[in-house]
Amino acid sequence: MLGSLGVMGDLCEEAEWIWRRMVHLRVSLQTCRHSGLGSRLRAEARLHGRRCQQIQHSLQQGNFSSSQLQFTLLSELLDRSFQQSQSVQAT
């Protein structure tokens, strides 16, 4: 990361990274044949899912002042990331 995009922008970037990581975790779990590795991947997915929930909770508390567009973008990215997290944990 080269610079700050502001709090909301940085959270959007984090949520997008989590979403991409969840996609990779899901693919890895589909081909994984090692139970220990599978357990670690699912634990990582739970960790990222909890982070999404923490950010969502902060948004609901109104801890950020930002434009509606930024708020909507972050909410969408968090929803995608959390859905991927749930999908990974279910495998």
Residue pairs with C-beta under 8 A, 6 or more apart in sequence:
1 10
1 13
4 10
5 12
5 13
6 66
7 64
7 66
8 64
8 66
8 70
8 71
8 74
9 70
11 55
11 74
12 70
12 73
12 74
12 77
14 51
14 55
15 52
15 55
15 74
15 77
15 78
15 80
15 81
16 77
16 81
18 48
18 51
18 52
18 81
18 85
19 77
19 80
19 81
19 84
21 44
21 48
22 45
22 48
22 81
22 84
22 85
22 87
22 88
23 84
25 41
25 44
25 45
25 84
25 88
26 84
26 87
26 88
26 91
28 41
29 38
29 41
29 42
29 88
29 91
30 91
32 38
32 41
41 88
42 88
42 89
42 91
45 84
45 85
45 88
45 89
46 85
46 89
48 81
48 85
49 81
49 82
49 85
49 86
49 89
52 78
52 81
52 82
52 85
53 82
55 74
55 78
56 75
56 78
56 82
58 64
59 71
59 74
59 75
59 78
64 71
